[in-house]
């Protein structure tokens, strides 16, 4: 049985992306599109700022900026520390998600983001069922690997592997960054794992439906 620890409930109505920092946990909310920095101990608000994104699903930090994935419209926003937009880019692998009413079909893009360095950023793109390694300067694609199912979400990198949460399979996967081969899996039956990040050897994740922020030891992957 996976050791899931409930930490707290987010102040925002629909948390969907996480990024660990030394001074707090960044959370992007899909409902109000506000970006929060929260205290690890109790979830209290350390900073809050609006963004121009729409149905935001991922956040990361790098190159002196915050980065947010805007699912609707399929854009990646490059932000200043106060949440103002520096630039935005099209998402590779974006696709149309059909609805019952064709007039309301949606073009959607990336969910989880993870900065690696000045020339590399990972992103999970459900319409493409791929993780893309892109150049954050222009979002050109260096490399891509397949995801285990059609609902990849949060992403982080550690010890030479890329980790991705899968909402459909209710698992967290340790993936070979060259091939996408699954090296290990952690079952998380409840709650759903949406945004995900790593802090002090604990996998932190959020559930957009329940607002729960939970942790799972990285060691659960064996």
Secondary structure, 3 states (H helix, E strand, C coil): CCCEEEEEECCCCCEEEEEEECCEEEEEECCCCEEEEECCCCCCEEEEEECCCCCEEEEEEECCEEEEEECECCEEEEECCCCCEEEEEECCCCEEECCCCHHHCEEECEEEEEEEECCEEEEEEHHHCEEEEEECCCCEEEEEEECCCCCEEEEEEECCEEEEEECCCCEEEEECCCCCCEEEEEECCCCCCCCEEEECCEEEEECCCCCEEEEEEHHHHC
